[in-house]
Amino acid sequence: MGNLPLWMFVTLFFFLLIGYPVAFTIGAVALAFGVIGFGFPFFELLPIRIWSIIQNFTLLAVPLFVFMGVTLERSGLAEDLLDTMGMLFGRLRGGLAISVIMVGALLAASTGIVGATTVTMGLLALPTMLRRGYSPELATGAIAASGTLGQIIPPSIVLVVLADIVGVPVGSLFMGAVLPGMVLVGLYLVYVVIFGLFRPSAAPAIALDGDEAISKRELARRVVRSLLPPAALIVAVLGSIFVGLASPTEAAALGAFCAMLLAIMNRKFSRKMLVEVMRSTTRLTSMVFIILVGATIFGLVFRGTGGDVQVREFLGSIALGRWGQLILVMAALFLAGFFLDFIEITFIFVPVISPLLIHLGFDPLWFSILIAVNLQTSFLTPPFGYALFYLKSVAPEGVTTGHIYRGIVPFVIIQIVGLTVVAIYPGLVTWLPGIVF
C-alpha cells in the first residue's frame, strides 16, 4: 500500500507510452488501483465526484470557447489578417515572420485553438515565406511558436481548466496572463528582428510592386477592416470579464455569438458550416471532459493512498529550499511536455503539485501562470509536440521534419527565458488583477 501511488503512476505512463488513449487509460488505471486500495466500496464515492464536475458552471466556458474558436477559424479571419499584416510589415527584414507572430497573437486572443491556428498559418503563410526566400527554419519556427500563443493569451481553455483545478478565479487568471503573453510576443519579435539583421538573406524584406502594390490609404483601410473584427471580439469577451459585466462563462457565450456574427458578415456562415463547427466542438469538449472525469478519479485515489504526502516528503527531503523545489517542479513539467499533451499534464500533474506549491507559500495565481507558460512549451518539444505535427501535416514538399525541429529550438529557448522573466518579476502576473480587484 505504501508504494501504491508510485505504481499507479508507473502503470499510467506505461500504457500511455505504448499508445493507449489517455481519455480511457487514466480512468481505467484509477479505477483498478482504487479497487486495490479501497475495495469495491470505492465506487460509492465516484458519483459525487463526477456530479460535482457536471455542476461546475465555470467549466461550461470550455465548450463555448471551443465553439467560438472553431467558428472563427472557418470565418476567414486568419486569411484577412495574414494578407494585411504581410503588406504592413513585409518591407522590413523578417517582416513576414513578424506578420505571422502578430497574427498568431491576435488569433490567440480570438480563438485560442492551437491546431487551427497552426494549420491555417501553415497553409497560408509558409508557402509564401519560402517563395520569398525565407529560411525554412525561421518560417516553420515562427509559425509553430506563434500558433501556441493561444495557450497563454486569454481566453484560453487551459487557463479555464487550471483555474478550476488550482482554485483561482478565471477572471483573475485571464488578467494575470495578459502581460506574460505580451512578454512572449515581444521576445519572439525581438528574435526575428535580430535574426533579420544578422542573416538578411534568410529573412529578406519584400518589395511590393505591380498587382501587390497598393496606396497608403488602401492599406490603412485594409488594416482597419482586418483588425476591427478581432479587436471588437477581444473587447467584447475579455473586456466584459475585466470590467465585471460578465462572468467568464457568460463572456464565452457572448464570444460564441459574436463569432457567428463575424462568420455571417464574412459570408462564410451556412448550415453545413454550423454542423461542422458543432461536431468539432462536441468532439473536443467530450475529449476534455472524459479526461477530466478520469483525472478526478485518479487524483482521488492518489490522495487517498497518501501520494500527495509522499510527494511533499520527497521534495522536502531535497535540500533545495522552496525556490529550488519550484524549479524542480517546473523542470519536471517541462520534461513531461516532451511526451505528454498539455491536457494530460494539466489533469495528471497539476492536482498533485498545486497543493504542494500552496503549502510552500507561493501565490496560486502566479504559479498557475508559470504552469501555463510551461505547458505552452509542450506543443513545441519533440518527439510529441503537437504544433510540430500540425505544421508538418500541411508543410509543402521540401520542408522536412529536421527543418521544423531546428526551427523551434530558438523559440523553445525564448519561452524558457519568458518563463524565467515571469518567475523573477511576479508583478507581471499580479499587477493587472490587483488593479481591478
C-alpha positions as CSV (number, residue, x, y, z in Angstrom):
1,M,0.0,0.0,0.0
2,G,2.9,2.4,0.7
3,N,4.1,2.2,-2.9
4,L,0.6,2.1,-4.5
5,P,0.8,5.8,-5.7
6,L,4.1,5.2,-7.4
7,W,2.9,2.0,-9.1
8,M,-0.2,3.8,-10.3
9,F,1.9,6.5,-12.0
10,V,4.3,3.8,-13.5
11,T,1.3,1.9,-14.8
12,L,-0.3,5.0,-16.3
13,F,2.8,6.1,-18.1
14,F,3.4,2.5,-19.4
15,F,0.0,2.4,-21.1
16,L,0.3,6.0,-22.4
17,L,3.8,5.3,-23.9
18,I,2.6,2.2,-25.7
19,G,-0.2,4.1,-27.4
20,Y,-3.4,3.7,-25.4
21,P,-5.7,6.7,-25.5
22,V,-5.3,9.0,-22.4
23,A,-9.0,9.6,-22.2
24,F,-9.7,6.0,-21.2
25,T,-6.3,5.0,-19.8
26,I,-6.3,7.4,-16.9
27,G,-9.8,6.5,-15.8
28,A,-9.2,2.7,-16.1
29,V,-5.9,2.8,-14.2
30,A,-7.5,4.9,-11.5
31,L,-10.5,2.5,-11.1
32,A,-8.2,-0.5,-11.0
33,F,-6.0,1.0,-8.3
34,G,-9.0,2.3,-6.4
35,V,-10.4,-1.2,-6.1
36,I,-6.9,-2.4,-5.0
37,G,-6.6,0.3,-2.4
38,F,-10.1,0.7,-1.1
39,G,-12.1,-2.3,-2.3
40,F,-15.4,-2.1,-4.2
41,P,-16.9,0.5,-1.7
42,F,-14.6,2.9,-3.5
43,F,-17.3,3.1,-6.3
44,E,-19.7,4.7,-3.9
45,L,-17.6,7.9,-3.9
46,L,-17.4,8.3,-7.6
47,P,-20.9,9.6,-8.4
48,I,-20.4,12.5,-6.0
49,R,-17.1,13.4,-7.7
50,I,-18.5,13.2,-11.2
51,W,-21.6,15.1,-10.3
52,S,-19.5,18.0,-8.9
53,I,-17.8,18.2,-12.4
54,I,-21.2,18.3,-14.2
55,Q,-22.4,21.0,-11.9
56,N,-19.4,23.2,-12.3
57,F,-20.6,26.4,-14.0
58,T,-17.1,27.6,-14.8
59,L,-16.3,24.6,-16.9
60,L,-19.2,25.5,-19.2
61,A,-16.9,28.1,-20.7
62,V,-14.8,25.3,-22.3
63,P,-17.3,24.2,-25.0
64,L,-18.3,27.8,-25.6
65,F,-14.7,29.0,-26.1
66,V,-14.1,26.0,-28.4
67,F,-17.2,26.8,-30.4
68,M,-16.0,30.4,-30.7
69,G,-12.6,29.4,-31.8
70,V,-13.7,26.8,-34.4
71,T,-16.3,29.3,-35.8
72,L,-13.7,32.0,-36.2
73,E,-11.3,29.5,-37.8
74,R,-14.0,28.9,-40.5
75,S,-14.9,32.6,-40.9
76,G,-11.8,33.6,-43.0
77,L,-10.5,35.9,-40.2
78,A,-6.9,34.5,-40.4
79,E,-6.7,34.9,-44.2
80,D,-7.5,38.6,-44.0
81,L,-5.2,39.2,-41.1
82,L,-2.2,37.4,-42.8
83,D,-2.7,39.3,-46.1
84,T,-3.0,42.7,-44.4
85,M,-0.1,42.2,-42.0
86,G,2.1,40.9,-44.8
87,M,1.5,44.2,-46.6
88,L,2.1,46.2,-43.5
89,F,5.3,44.6,-42.3
90,G,6.6,43.0,-45.5
91,R,9.0,45.8,-46.3
92,L,11.0,45.1,-43.1
93,R,13.7,42.4,-42.8
94,G,11.9,39.5,-41.3
95,G,8.6,41.3,-42.0
96,L,6.7,38.2,-43.0
97,A,7.8,36.4,-39.8
98,I,6.8,39.5,-37.8
99,S,3.4,39.3,-39.5
100,V,3.0,35.7,-38.6
101,I,3.7,36.4,-34.9
102,M,1.3,39.4,-34.8
103,V,-1.4,37.3,-36.4
104,G,-0.7,34.4,-34.1
105,A,-1.2,36.8,-31.1
106,L,-4.4,38.2,-32.5
107,L,-5.8,34.7,-33.3
108,A,-4.7,33.5,-29.8
109,A,-6.8,36.3,-28.2
110,S,-9.7,35.5,-30.6
111,T,-9.7,31.7,-31.0
112,G,-7.3,30.1,-28.6
113,I,-7.1,26.8,-30.6
114,V,-3.5,25.8,-31.3
115,G,-4.2,23.2,-34.0
116,A,-6.5,25.5,-36.1
117,T,-4.1,28.5,-35.9
118,T,-1.0,26.5,-36.7
119,V,-2.6,24.7,-39.7
120,T,-4.2,27.8,-41.1
121,M,-0.9,29.8,-40.9
122,G,1.0,26.8,-42.2
123,L,-1.3,26.6,-45.3
124,L,-1.4,30.4,-46.0
125,A,1.9,31.8,-44.8
126,L,4.5,29.0,-45.1
127,P,4.5,28.7,-48.9
128,T,4.7,32.5,-49.3
129,M,7.6,32.8,-46.9
130,L,9.6,30.0,-48.6
131,R,8.9,31.5,-52.1
132,R,10.1,34.9,-50.9
133,G,13.5,33.4,-49.8
134,Y,12.9,32.9,-46.0
135,S,14.9,30.0,-44.4
136,P,12.7,27.0,-43.7
137,E,13.9,27.0,-40.1
138,L,12.8,30.6,-39.4
139,A,9.5,30.2,-41.3
140,T,8.4,27.0,-39.6
141,G,9.7,28.1,-36.1
142,A,7.8,31.3,-36.3
143,I,4.5,29.6,-37.4
144,A,4.7,26.8,-34.8
145,A,5.6,29.1,-31.9
146,S,3.0,31.8,-32.7
147,G,0.4,29.1,-33.1
148,T,0.9,28.1,-29.5
149,L,0.3,31.5,-28.1
150,G,-3.4,30.5,-27.7
151,Q,-2.4,28.6,-24.6
152,I,-1.3,31.6,-22.6
153,I,-3.1,34.6,-24.2
154,P,-6.7,34.7,-22.9
155,P,-9.3,33.4,-23.5
156,S,-7.5,30.1,-23.2
157,I,-9.0,26.7,-22.5
158,V,-6.0,25.7,-20.4
159,L,-6.4,28.8,-18.2
160,V,-10.1,27.8,-17.6
161,V,-9.1,24.3,-16.6
162,L,-6.1,25.5,-14.4
163,A,-8.4,27.9,-12.6
164,D,-10.8,25.2,-11.7
165,I,-8.0,22.8,-10.5
166,V,-6.0,25.3,-8.6
167,G,-9.0,27.2,-7.2
168,V,-8.2,30.6,-8.7
169,P,-10.9,32.8,-10.3
170,V,-10.9,32.5,-14.0
171,G,-11.2,36.3,-14.5
172,S,-8.1,36.8,-12.3
173,L,-6.2,34.2,-14.2
174,F,-7.2,35.7,-17.6
175,M,-6.0,39.2,-16.4
176,G,-2.8,37.7,-14.9
177,A,-1.9,36.1,-18.3
178,V,-2.2,39.2,-20.4
179,L,1.3,40.7,-19.6
180,P,3.2,37.4,-19.7
181,G,1.6,36.7,-23.1
182,M,2.7,40.1,-24.3
183,V,6.2,39.4,-23.0
184,L,6.4,36.2,-25.0
185,V,5.2,38.0,-28.2
186,G,7.7,40.8,-27.6
187,L,10.6,38.2,-27.2
188,Y,9.5,36.5,-30.4
189,L,9.5,39.8,-32.3
190,V,13.0,40.8,-30.9
191,Y,14.4,37.5,-32.0
192,V,13.0,37.9,-35.6
193,V,14.4,41.4,-35.8
194,I,17.8,40.3,-34.7
195,F,17.7,37.3,-37.0
196,G,16.9,39.6,-39.9
197,L,19.8,41.9,-39.0
198,F,22.4,39.2,-38.9
199,R,21.0,36.9,-41.7
200,P,19.2,39.3,-44.1
201,S,19.3,36.7,-46.9
202,A,17.3,34.2,-44.8
203,A,14.7,36.9,-43.8
204,P,14.6,39.3,-46.7
205,A,12.5,42.4,-47.0
206,I,9.7,42.2,-49.6
207,A,9.3,44.9,-52.1
208,L,5.7,45.0,-53.2
209,D,5.2,46.0,-56.8
210,G,2.8,45.5,-59.7
211,D,-0.5,44.0,-58.5
212,E,0.7,43.7,-55.0
213,A,1.4,47.4,-54.5
214,I,-1.4,49.5,-53.0
215,S,-1.8,53.0,-51.9
216,K,-1.3,54.0,-48.2
217,R,-5.0,54.9,-48.0
218,E,-6.0,51.5,-49.2
219,L,-3.5,49.8,-46.9
220,A,-4.9,51.8,-43.9
221,R,-8.4,50.8,-44.9
222,R,-7.5,47.1,-45.1
223,V,-5.7,47.3,-41.7
224,V,-8.8,48.8,-40.1
225,R,-11.1,46.3,-41.8
226,S,-9.0,43.3,-40.8
227,L,-8.2,44.4,-37.3
228,L,-11.6,45.7,-36.3
229,P,-13.5,42.4,-36.1
230,P,-10.9,40.5,-33.9
231,A,-10.4,43.7,-31.8
232,A,-14.1,44.0,-31.2
233,L,-14.4,40.4,-30.3
234,I,-11.5,40.6,-27.8
235,V,-13.0,43.7,-26.2
236,A,-16.4,42.0,-26.0
237,V,-15.1,38.8,-24.4
238,L,-12.2,40.0,-22.3
239,G,-13.5,43.5,-21.7
240,S,-16.8,42.2,-20.3
241,I,-14.8,40.0,-17.8
242,F,-12.3,42.6,-16.8
243,V,-14.8,45.3,-16.0
244,G,-17.1,42.9,-14.2
245,L,-20.0,42.9,-16.6
246,A,-19.9,39.2,-17.2
247,S,-18.6,36.0,-15.7
248,P,-16.1,34.0,-17.9
249,T,-18.8,31.6,-18.8
250,E,-21.2,34.4,-19.8
251,A,-18.4,36.1,-21.8
252,A,-17.7,32.8,-23.6
253,A,-21.4,32.6,-24.6
254,L,-21.1,36.2,-25.9
255,G,-17.9,35.3,-27.8
256,A,-19.6,32.3,-29.4
257,F,-22.5,34.6,-30.5
258,C,-20.1,37.3,-31.9
259,A,-18.1,34.6,-33.7
260,M,-21.3,33.6,-35.6
261,L,-22.0,37.2,-36.4
262,L,-18.4,37.6,-37.9
263,A,-18.9,34.4,-40.0
264,I,-22.2,35.9,-41.3
265,M,-20.5,39.2,-42.1
266,N,-17.8,37.4,-44.0
267,R,-20.4,35.4,-45.8
268,K,-19.0,32.1,-44.6
269,F,-21.9,31.1,-42.4
270,S,-24.1,28.2,-43.7
271,R,-25.9,25.2,-42.3
272,K,-23.1,22.9,-43.4
273,M,-20.5,25.1,-41.7
274,L,-22.6,25.2,-38.5
275,V,-22.9,21.4,-38.4
276,E,-19.2,21.0,-38.9
277,V,-18.4,23.5,-36.1
278,M,-20.8,21.8,-33.7
279,R,-19.3,18.4,-34.5
280,S,-15.8,19.7,-33.8
281,T,-16.9,21.4,-30.6
282,T,-18.6,18.2,-29.4
283,R,-15.6,16.1,-30.2
284,L,-13.1,18.4,-28.5
285,T,-15.3,19.1,-25.5
286,S,-16.0,15.4,-25.0
287,M,-12.3,14.6,-25.0
288,V,-11.6,17.3,-22.4
289,F,-14.3,16.2,-20.1
290,I,-13.7,12.5,-20.3
291,I,-10.1,13.2,-19.4
292,L,-11.3,15.4,-16.6
293,V,-13.5,12.7,-15.1
294,G,-10.7,10.2,-15.3
295,A,-8.2,12.6,-13.8
296,T,-10.6,13.4,-11.0
297,I,-10.8,9.7,-10.1
298,F,-7.0,9.4,-10.4
299,G,-6.5,12.3,-8.1
300,L,-9.0,10.9,-5.6
301,V,-7.1,7.5,-5.5
302,F,-3.7,9.2,-5.4
303,R,-4.5,11.4,-2.5
304,G,-6.5,8.6,-0.7
305,T,-3.4,6.3,-0.8
306,G,-1.1,9.0,0.5
307,G,0.5,10.0,-2.7
308,D,0.4,13.7,-2.1
309,V,2.1,13.3,1.3
310,Q,4.8,11.1,-0.3
311,V,5.5,13.8,-2.9
312,R,5.7,16.5,-0.3
313,E,8.0,14.4,1.8
314,F,10.2,13.6,-1.2
315,L,10.6,17.2,-2.2
316,G,11.1,18.3,1.4
317,S,13.9,15.8,1.7
318,I,15.8,17.5,-1.1
319,A,17.8,20.4,0.4
320,L,16.9,22.9,-2.3
321,G,14.7,25.3,-0.4
322,R,11.3,26.4,-1.6
323,W,12.7,28.1,-4.7
324,G,14.7,25.0,-5.6
325,Q,11.6,22.9,-5.2
326,L,9.7,25.2,-7.5
327,I,12.5,24.9,-10.1
328,L,12.4,21.2,-9.7
329,V,8.6,21.1,-10.3
330,M,8.9,23.3,-13.4
331,A,11.7,21.2,-14.8
332,A,9.5,18.1,-14.3
333,L,6.6,19.7,-16.1
334,F,9.0,20.8,-18.9
335,L,10.3,17.3,-19.4
336,A,6.8,15.8,-19.2
337,G,6.0,18.1,-22.2
338,F,8.3,16.1,-24.4
339,F,6.0,13.1,-24.0
340,L,2.5,14.3,-22.9
341,D,-0.1,16.7,-24.2
342,F,-0.9,19.8,-22.2
343,I,-4.3,18.5,-21.2
344,E,-2.8,15.3,-19.9
345,I,-0.2,17.2,-17.9
346,T,-2.8,19.6,-16.5
347,F,-5.1,16.8,-15.3
348,I,-2.4,14.4,-14.1
349,F,0.3,16.6,-12.5
350,V,-1.3,19.9,-11.5
351,P,-3.7,18.4,-8.9
352,V,-0.6,16.8,-7.3
353,I,1.8,19.8,-7.4
354,S,-0.6,22.7,-6.7
355,P,-1.3,21.8,-3.1
356,L,2.4,21.4,-2.6
357,L,3.2,24.8,-4.1
358,I,0.5,26.4,-2.0
359,H,1.9,24.7,1.1
360,L,5.3,26.2,0.2
361,G,3.7,29.7,0.3
362,F,3.6,30.6,-3.4
363,D,0.8,32.7,-4.8
364,P,-1.6,30.4,-6.7
365,L,-2.3,33.0,-9.3
366,W,1.4,33.5,-10.0
367,F,2.4,29.8,-10.2
368,S,-0.7,29.0,-12.3
369,I,0.6,31.4,-15.0
370,L,4.1,29.8,-14.6
371,I,2.5,26.4,-15.3
372,A,0.6,27.8,-18.3
373,V,3.7,29.2,-19.9
374,N,5.5,25.9,-19.2
375,L,2.6,23.9,-20.7
376,Q,2.8,26.1,-23.8
377,T,6.3,24.7,-24.4
378,S,4.9,21.2,-24.6
379,F,3.4,22.0,-28.0
380,L,6.9,22.6,-29.4
381,T,9.1,20.0,-27.8
382,P,9.8,16.8,-29.9
383,P,9.0,14.0,-30.2
384,F,5.4,14.6,-29.3
385,G,5.0,18.4,-29.8
386,Y,1.5,18.7,-31.3
387,A,2.2,22.0,-33.1
388,L,5.1,20.2,-35.0
389,F,2.7,17.5,-36.1
390,Y,0.1,20.1,-37.2
391,L,2.6,22.1,-39.2
392,K,4.3,19.0,-40.8
393,S,0.9,17.8,-42.0
394,V,0.4,20.9,-44.1
395,A,4.0,21.8,-44.9
396,P,4.8,22.0,-48.7
397,E,7.2,19.5,-50.3
398,G,10.8,20.2,-49.4
399,V,10.1,21.2,-45.8
400,T,11.5,18.3,-43.7
401,T,10.9,17.3,-40.0
402,G,14.5,18.4,-39.5
403,H,13.7,21.9,-40.7
404,I,10.8,22.1,-38.2
405,Y,12.8,20.7,-35.3
406,R,15.7,23.1,-35.9
407,G,13.4,26.0,-36.3
408,I,11.6,25.6,-33.0
409,V,14.8,25.4,-30.9
410,P,15.3,29.2,-30.6
411,F,11.6,29.7,-29.7
412,V,11.7,27.0,-27.0
413,I,14.8,28.8,-25.6
414,I,12.8,32.1,-25.8
415,Q,9.9,30.5,-23.9
416,I,12.2,29.3,-21.2
417,V,13.6,32.9,-21.0
418,G,10.0,34.2,-20.8
419,L,9.2,31.7,-18.0
420,T,12.2,32.9,-16.1
421,V,11.2,36.6,-16.6
422,V,7.7,35.9,-15.2
423,A,9.2,33.9,-12.3
424,I,11.6,36.8,-11.4
425,Y,9.0,39.5,-11.8
426,P,5.7,38.2,-10.3
427,G,4.3,41.7,-10.7
428,L,3.8,40.9,-14.4
429,V,1.1,38.5,-13.2
430,T,-0.3,40.2,-10.2
431,W,-0.3,43.8,-11.2
432,L,-3.4,43.8,-13.5
433,P,-5.6,41.7,-11.3
434,G,-4.5,43.8,-8.3
435,I,-5.8,47.0,-10.1
436,V,-9.2,45.5,-11.0
437,F,-9.9,43.6,-7.8
